[in-house]
Amino acid sequence: MSTPASRGIRAGRQSGARQVRSLALAGALVGLLGTSVVSVTSPAIAAEAPVSQGRTAIASSSERGDLSPAAAFDGKTGTRWSSKFSDPQWLAVDLGKSTAIDKIVINWERAYATAFQIQTAATSSGPWKTVYNTTANKGGVQTIDLSTTGRFVRLYATKRSSQYGVSLWEFQVFGTGGGTSNPTNPTPTPTPTKPTSTPTSNPTTNPPATGWVPVDQAAWKKTLDAYNKIPFETVPANIVRVPEFHTNCTVANEAADDPIVLPGLVGASHLHTFFGPKVSAKTTTEDLLKSTTTCDAPGDKSAYWAPTLLKNGKPVPMKNFRAYYGSRLKDPSEVKPFPPGLRVVQGDAKRQVATPKGASGQFWCAGSAETGRSADGNWPVCAPGGNLIYQLTFQDCWDGKHIDSPDHKSHMGPAKNGTCTGDYPVAVPNISMMLGYDSLGGDGLALSSGMASSIHGDFMNAWEQDTLSALVKVCINQKAKCGVTPGWKK
C-alpha cells in the first residue's frame, strides 16, 4: 500500500539516482581528459545502439507491475526494473539469436546489487556461463567490457545494497549479430482492448502467450452440437439438488514455470504447484490431452496450478486439492461446456496488501477453529485437527469469442443480476479451486508470489469434450449434485 512516507522514500531514491547519474557523467568527462583504468560512461553517449533494446525480457520477480523487466530495455532512463526485496534476483534478455557481445552498460538505480554475475546461454533454460563476476559493485553507471557470445544474457544478483530490491534504469548489451527486429515484450496489458473486428477462425490449441486468441469456431460448434444431442436424465429423488460435479487431484509437480503467462520460458516464473498432468513452461493443450493425470474425474486431463505456499522458505505439503464445477446463475440450465483450449487466470500475483482478520480473500481453517493470527496478522492459526485452506473462485461467463486474452482474464467476466449477458453472453461452469495445505497456519508463511493477497490460480482446459458436455448437461443443467461422475449412474 502506498503511503506518504513510502512515496517520500521512493522520491528520495529516485532523486538520489539522478545525483548518481550526474556524478557518473562527470567521471566520464574526467576520463576523456586523462587516463583511467575504469570505464564509467553514460549509455546516452554511446555511439552504437544496444542490441538488447526492445528485446524480450524476463526476470525472477518484479516489485510492482509498473517496474517490469521490459522497462530495463526500453531505452528510457525514466523507467526502471525493480525486483522483490530478497536475494538472489535475476534479469535476462533474449537477443533473438547468438550474438557477439563486446560490452554491457548498466545504469543502476540507488538500490543496486553489490554482488552479481553476468551470464550468457544459448537457451532460456541454460546452462549459464559466467563471463563477469564482482562482489564489490558501487552502483552508478557501470560499463563492463566483454568478449563473449550468447543469445540470452542474464544479470544474476546475489547481494543487494539495501533492504529494497535490485533496481536499474537500463541494462544495455552491445555487440553484433543480434536479432534484426525489436519484438514487443510479452508484458500483460493492464486494461486490454478487444479487437474491433471479428477474429478469423483458426485452430488455437497452442495459442500465443499474449493477445486476443480467437476460439476455433469449428471446434466450438462441434462441441455445442454434441452437447445439444445429450438427453436430459431423470434425477433420483434422493439426490441433492445443487448444480455441481468435481475432480480430485494430487500434486503432479512443482516448477518455476507458467505456460499461460510465460510460455516457453523455463524457470522464468515464481514457483507453482501443479495438479493434473505434469506441467512445464512448454506445455500445450495438445500435450495435456496426451498426458497421464493425477485427477480422478474420468476424462479430465486439464491442468490446474497455484503459487506454492512456503514455510520459512520451504514448500508446504498439500493435504488435498479439489476443483468444483458449478453454477451461481439464476438458471443453471443456461450453462454450456468450456470451449476447447480455454486458458484462464484468476486472482492477481501482483496484489501485495495486508489480509487481517475479516478482510476479503482470506485463507481460513478447515476442520477446526481459528485460534489466532500470525504476527503480521495475514495468516490464521488453526486449532489441532484442522488445516489451512483457500477457495479460489473463477468467473461464470465467457465472451464467446476468445480462448485467451492479453491479461489471461478479460475474455471471462461476471454475471449481471444472475445472468451472463453483454460482453460475456455465454454461461460456462464456475470453477472453485479448493487448496488444502498440511499446515496449521501461523508465522513464517508466504506464497512464492509474495503475500497471502497474491493468491491466484491458472486453468488450462483439456477435458475430453464429450465427457465434459455430459457432466454439464446432467449435473449442472439439471441441478444435481454429482461427484466425479453422476453417482446414481451404474
C-alpha positions in Angstrom: 0.0 0.0 0.0 1.4 3.4 -0.9 1.6 5.9 1.9 3.0 9.5 2.1 6.1 8.1 3.8 6.7 5.3 1.3 6.2 7.8 -1.6 8.7 10.1 0.1 11.2 7.2 0.3 10.7 6.4 -3.4 11.1 10.0 -4.3 14.3 10.2 -2.4 15.6 7.1 -4.0 14.8 8.5 -7.5 16.4 11.9 -6.6 19.5 10.1 -5.3 19.7 8.0 -8.5 19.7 11.2 -10.6 22.6 12.5 -8.5 24.5 9.3 -9.1 24.0 9.6 -12.8 25.2 13.2 -12.8 28.4 12.2 -10.9 28.9 9.3 -13.2 28.7 11.6 -16.3 31.2 13.9 -14.6 33.5 11.0 -14.1 33.2 10.1 -17.8 34.3 13.6 -18.8 37.3 13.5 -16.5 38.2 10.2 -18.1 38.2 11.9 -21.5 40.8 14.4 -20.3 43.1 11.9 -18.7 43.8 8.2 -18.3 41.8 5.8 -16.3 41.7 2.0 -15.9 37.9 2.1 -15.0 35.4 2.8 -17.8 32.4 4.7 -16.4 30.3 6.2 -19.1 26.7 7.2 -19.7 24.7 5.0 -22.1 23.3 8.1 -23.6 26.6 9.0 -25.2 27.3 5.5 -26.6 27.7 5.8 -30.4 26.2 2.4 -31.3 22.7 1.2 -30.4 22.3 -1.6 -27.9 21.3 -5.0 -29.5 19.2 -5.6 -26.4 16.8 -2.6 -26.8 13.2 -3.6 -27.1 14.0 -7.3 -26.9 12.0 -9.9 -24.9 12.9 -9.5 -21.2 12.2 -11.8 -18.2 13.1 -11.6 -14.5 12.9 -13.6 -11.3 10.4 -11.1 -9.9 9.1 -7.5 -10.1 8.3 -5.3 -7.2 5.2 -3.8 -9.0 3.5 -4.1 -12.3 5.0 -0.8 -13.5 8.5 -1.9 -12.6 8.6 -4.8 -15.1 11.8 -6.2 -16.7 10.8 -4.7 -20.1 11.5 -1.2 -18.6 15.2 -2.0 -18.4 15.4 -2.5 -22.2 13.2 0.3 -23.4 15.9 2.9 -24.0 14.3 5.3 -21.4 16.2 6.4 -18.3 13.0 7.4 -16.6 11.6 3.9 -16.4 13.2 1.0 -14.4 13.0 -2.6 -13.3 12.9 -3.4 -9.6 12.8 -6.8 -8.0 11.2 -8.0 -4.9 13.1 -7.5 -1.6 15.1 -10.7 -1.4 18.2 -12.4 -2.7 19.0 -13.8 -5.2 17.3 -12.0 -8.1 18.0 -12.0 -11.9 17.2 -10.2 -15.1 17.6 -11.7 -18.5 17.1 -10.6 -22.2 16.7 -12.6 -25.3 18.8 -11.1 -28.1 17.0 -13.2 -30.8 20.0 -15.2 -31.9 23.6 -15.9 -31.0 25.4 -12.6 -30.7 29.0 -11.5 -30.3 28.9 -9.3 -27.2 31.6 -6.7 -26.5 30.2 -4.5 -23.8 27.4 -4.2 -21.3 26.3 -0.9 -19.7 24.2 -0.9 -16.5 22.6 2.2 -15.2 21.8 1.3 -11.6 19.1 2.9 -9.5 20.1 3.7 -5.9 19.0 0.2 -4.9 21.8 -1.6 -6.7 23.4 -5.1 -6.4 26.8 -5.1 -4.6 27.5 -8.7 -5.8 26.4 -10.0 -9.2 27.4 -12.1 -12.2 26.9 -11.6 -15.9 26.0 -14.8 -17.6 25.2 -16.0 -21.1 23.4 -19.0 -22.6 22.1 -20.4 -25.8 18.6 -21.1 -24.4 16.5 -19.5 -21.6 16.9 -22.7 -19.5 20.7 -22.6 -19.7 23.3 -23.9 -19.0 24.5 -20.5 -17.9 28.2 -19.4 -18.4 29.5 -16.7 -16.1 31.5 -14.2 -18.0 31.8 -11.5 -15.3 31.7 -11.6 -11.6 32.0 -8.9 -8.8 31.4 -8.8 -5.1 32.2 -5.1 -4.7 29.9 -3.1 -7.0 29.4 0.5 -6.1 26.4 1.3 -8.3 26.1 4.3 -10.6 26.6 3.8 -14.4 28.8 0.8 -15.0 30.5 -0.3 -18.2 31.7 -3.9 -18.4 33.9 -4.8 -21.4 33.5 -8.4 -22.6 34.4 -10.7 -25.4 31.8 -13.4 -25.5 28.8 -14.8 -27.4 25.3 -15.8 -26.4 21.7 -15.4 -27.3 20.5 -14.9 -23.7 22.2 -12.5 -21.3 21.5 -12.6 -17.6 22.4 -10.4 -14.7 22.4 -12.7 -11.6 22.4 -10.6 -8.4 23.3 -12.4 -5.2 23.5 -9.5 -2.7 21.5 -6.2 -2.5 22.9 -2.9 -1.3 19.9 -2.1 0.8 16.7 -3.6 2.2 15.0 -2.8 -1.1 15.1 -5.0 -4.2 17.6 -4.9 -7.1 16.8 -1.9 -9.3 18.2 -0.5 -12.5 17.2 2.1 -15.1 18.8 0.5 -18.1 20.6 -2.8 -19.0 22.3 -2.4 -22.4 24.0 -5.1 -24.3 26.3 -4.0 -27.2 27.7 -6.2 -29.9 27.0 -7.6 -33.4 24.8 -10.4 -34.7 21.7 -9.9 -32.6 18.1 -10.2 -33.9 17.3 -7.6 -36.6 13.8 -6.8 -35.3 12.6 -5.5 -32.0 9.8 -7.7 -30.9 7.2 -6.5 -28.4 7.9 -7.7 -24.9 5.3 -10.1 -23.6 4.2 -7.8 -20.7 0.4 -8.3 -20.0 -1.7 -5.3 -20.9 -3.3 -3.9 -17.7 -6.6 -2.9 -19.5 -6.8 -5.0 -22.7 -8.7 -3.6 -25.6 -10.7 -6.1 -27.6 -10.2 -6.2 -31.4 -12.8 -4.2 -33.3 -13.3 -6.9 -35.9 -14.5 -10.5 -35.5 -11.4 -12.8 -35.4 -11.0 -15.3 -38.1 -11.5 -18.9 -37.3 -8.1 -20.5 -36.7 -7.1 -23.6 -34.7 -5.9 -22.4 -31.3 -5.0 -25.5 -29.2 -1.5 -24.0 -29.0 -2.2 -20.2 -28.6 0.4 -17.5 -28.3 1.4 -16.1 -25.0 -0.4 -12.8 -25.2 -3.1 -11.1 -27.3 -6.7 -11.9 -28.1 -6.7 -15.6 -29.2 -9.8 -16.5 -31.2 -11.7 -19.6 -30.4 -11.6 -22.3 -33.1 -15.2 -21.8 -34.3 -15.4 -25.2 -36.0 -14.3 -27.0 -32.8 -16.6 -24.9 -30.7 -19.6 -25.7 -33.0 -18.7 -29.4 -32.8 -18.7 -29.2 -29.0 -22.1 -27.4 -28.9 -23.6 -29.9 -31.4 -22.5 -32.8 -29.3 -23.7 -31.1 -26.1 -27.2 -30.4 -27.6 -27.7 -34.0 -28.6 -27.2 -35.3 -25.0 -30.6 -36.0 -23.5 -31.7 -34.9 -20.0 -32.0 -37.7 -17.5 -34.3 -38.4 -14.6 -32.6 -37.4 -11.4 -33.4 -39.7 -8.5 -35.4 -38.2 -5.6 -32.6 -38.7 -3.1 -30.0 -36.6 -5.0 -29.2 -33.2 -3.5 -30.4 -30.6 -6.0 -27.2 -28.5 -6.3 -25.6 -27.9 -9.7 -22.2 -29.4 -9.1 -19.6 -32.0 -10.0 -15.9 -32.1 -9.1 -12.5 -33.6 -9.7 -9.9 -34.5 -7.0 -6.2 -34.2 -7.9 -2.8 -34.8 -6.2 0.3 -32.8 -6.9 1.8 -33.5 -10.3 5.0 -31.4 -9.9 6.4 -28.1 -8.7 8.3 -25.8 -11.0 9.1 -22.1 -11.5 7.1 -22.2 -14.8 3.8 -20.8 -16.1 2.8 -22.0 -19.6 -0.1 -19.4 -19.8 1.7 -16.2 -18.6 5.3 -17.1 -19.6 5.0 -19.9 -22.2 8.3 -21.5 -23.3 10.4 -19.5 -20.7 11.7 -22.2 -18.4 12.4 -21.0 -14.8 11.0 -17.5 -15.5 8.1 -17.6 -13.1 7.8 -17.8 -9.3 7.3 -21.4 -8.0 4.0 -23.0 -8.8 2.3 -26.2 -7.6 0.7 -28.1 -10.5 -2.3 -30.6 -10.3 -3.3 -32.9 -13.1 -0.7 -33.7 -15.7 2.9 -32.8 -15.2 3.4 -29.3 -16.5 6.4 -27.2 -17.7 6.7 -23.8 -19.3 6.5 -25.5 -22.7 3.2 -27.4 -22.0 0.4 -27.0 -24.6 -3.1 -28.2 -24.7 -2.1 -31.0 -27.1 0.5 -32.1 -24.5 -2.2 -32.3 -21.8 -4.5 -34.3 -23.9 -1.8 -37.0 -24.4 -0.7 -37.0 -20.8 -1.5 -39.1 -17.7 -3.1 -37.2 -14.9 -3.3 -37.2 -11.1 -7.0 -36.1 -11.2 -9.7 -38.8 -10.6 -12.6 -37.5 -12.8 -12.7 -39.6 -15.9 -11.9 -37.6 -19.0 -10.2 -34.7 -17.1 -6.7 -34.0 -18.5 -6.9 -30.3 -17.5 -4.1 -28.6 -15.7 -4.6 -26.6 -12.5 -2.0 -24.6 -10.6 -1.4 -22.0 -8.0 1.7 -20.3 -6.3 3.4 -22.6 -3.9 2.9 -22.0 -0.2 6.2 -21.6 1.7 7.0 -22.0 5.4 10.3 -20.3 6.2 11.2 -20.5 2.5 10.4 -24.2 2.1 7.3 -25.6 0.3 4.4 -26.7 2.5 3.0 -30.1 1.5 -0.5 -30.2 0.1 -3.2 -32.1 2.0 -5.8 -32.2 -0.7 -6.9 -30.4 -3.9 -10.4 -30.4 -5.4 -11.9 -28.4 -8.3 -15.6 -27.9 -8.1 -17.6 -27.2 -11.3 -20.9 -25.5 -10.6 -23.1 -22.5 -11.3 -24.1 -19.4 -9.4 -26.6 -18.3 -12.1 -30.3 -17.9 -11.6 -30.8 -20.6 -14.3 -28.1 -23.3 -14.4 -29.7 -24.8 -17.5 -28.0 -21.9 -19.4 -24.5 -23.3 -18.7 -22.6 -24.7 -21.7 -19.3 -26.6 -21.6 -16.0 -24.8 -21.9 -14.6 -24.3 -25.4 -11.6 -26.5 -26.4 -8.3 -24.9 -25.4 -9.6 -22.3 -22.9 -7.0 -20.7 -20.7 -7.8 -18.6 -17.7 -6.0 -16.9 -14.8 -8.0 -15.9 -11.7 -6.5 -13.6 -9.0 -3.6 -11.2 -9.1 0.0 -12.2 -8.4 1.0 -8.6 -8.0 -1.5 -7.8 -5.3 0.5 -7.3 -2.2 -1.7 -6.0 0.6 -2.4 -7.0 4.2 -5.1 -9.5 4.9 -6.0 -9.1 8.6 -8.9 -11.0 10.1 -12.1 -10.0 8.5 -10.5 -8.9 5.2 -11.8 -10.3 1.9 -9.8 -13.1 0.2 -8.8 -14.9 3.4 -7.1 -18.2 3.9 -9.1 -20.0 6.6 -9.2 -23.1 8.8 -10.9 -26.3 7.7 -11.9 -28.9 10.3 -11.0 -26.8 13.3 -11.4 -23.3 14.7 -9.2 -20.3 14.1 -7.4 -19.7 17.4 -5.3 -16.6 16.5 -3.4 -14.8 13.8 0.3 -14.8 12.7 2.5 -12.0 14.0 1.9 -10.0 10.8 -1.9 -10.7 11.0 -2.1 -12.1 7.5 -2.5 -15.8 8.3 -4.8 -17.7 10.6 -3.7 -20.0 13.3 -5.7 -23.3 13.2 -6.5 -25.5 16.2 -5.1 -29.1 16.1 -7.1 -31.4 13.9 -7.7 -28.8 11.2 -5.7 -27.4 8.3 -5.1 -24.2 6.3 -7.3 -23.9 3.2 -8.1 -21.4 0.4 -11.1 -21.3 -2.0 -10.3 -19.6 -5.3 -13.4 -18.9 -7.4 -13.3 -18.2 -11.1 -15.8 -16.3 -13.3 -19.2 -17.6 -14.6 -19.3 -16.0 -18.0 -17.3 -16.1 -21.3 -17.2 -13.7 -24.2 -17.9 -16.5 -26.7 -15.0 -15.3 -29.0 -11.6 -15.9 -27.4 -9.9 -18.6 -25.5 -7.2 -16.3 -24.1 -6.7 -12.5 -23.7 -3.7 -10.2 -23.1 -4.1 -10.5 -19.3 -5.5 -14.0 -19.5 -8.6 -12.8 -17.7 -10.5 -10.3 -19.9 -12.2 -13.0 -22.1 -14.1 -14.0 -18.9 -16.4 -11.9 -16.8 -19.0 -11.8 -14.1 -22.8 -12.4 -14.4 -25.1 -9.4 -14.1 -28.2 -10.0 -12.0 -27.5 -13.7 -12.1 -27.3 -13.9 -16.0 -24.5 -13.9 -18.5 -25.1 -11.0 -20.8 -23.5 -8.1 -22.6 -19.8 -8.6 -23.3 -19.9 -12.0 -21.6 -23.0 -13.7 -23.0 -22.0 -17.4 -22.7 -22.6 -19.2 -19.3 -19.9 -21.7 -18.5 -19.1 -23.8 -15.5 -18.0 -21.8 -12.5 -14.7 -23.4 -11.1 -13.8 -23.2 -7.4 -10.3 -24.5 -6.6 -10.1 -25.8 -3.1 -6.4 -25.7 -1.9 -5.9 -27.6 1.3 -2.5 -27.4 3.0 -0.9 -29.7 5.5 -0.3 -26.7 7.8 -2.0 -25.1 10.9 -1.0 -21.7 9.6 0.7 -19.1 11.8 4.1 -17.4 11.4 6.7 -18.0 8.7 4.2 -18.4 5.8 4.4 -16.7 2.4 3.4 -17.5 -1.1 6.0 -17.9 -3.8 4.3 -14.9 -5.3 4.5 -12.8 -2.1 1.8 -12.0 0.5 -1.3 -14.0 1.0 -3.2 -11.5 -1.1 -1.3 -12.5 -4.2 -3.0 -15.9 -4.3 -4.1 -16.8 -7.9 -4.9 -19.8 -9.9 -4.5 -21.0 -13.5 -6.6 -23.4 -15.6 -5.9 -25.0 -19.0 -9.0 -26.8 -20.3 -8.1 -30.3 -21.5 -11.3 -32.2 -20.8 -12.5 -34.8 -23.2 -15.2 -32.6 -24.6 -17.9 -35.3 -24.8 -17.4 -36.2 -21.1 -17.4 -32.6 -20.0 -20.6 -31.9 -22.0 -22.4 -34.9 -20.4 -21.4 -33.7 -16.9 -22.6 -30.2 -17.7 -25.9 -31.4 -19.1 -26.7 -33.9 -16.3 -25.2 -32.4 -13.2 -25.2 -28.6 -13.8 -28.2 -28.0 -16.1 -30.4 -30.3 -14.0 -29.2 -29.0 -10.6 -27.9 -32.5 -9.5 -25.1 -32.8 -7.0 -22.6 -35.2 -8.6 -19.2 -36.4 -7.6 -16.6 -37.2 -10.3 -19.5 -38.8 -12.2 -23.3 -38.8 -11.6 -23.3 -41.1 -8.6 -26.6 -42.8 -9.5 -25.4 -44.0 -12.9 -24.1 -47.5 -13.0 
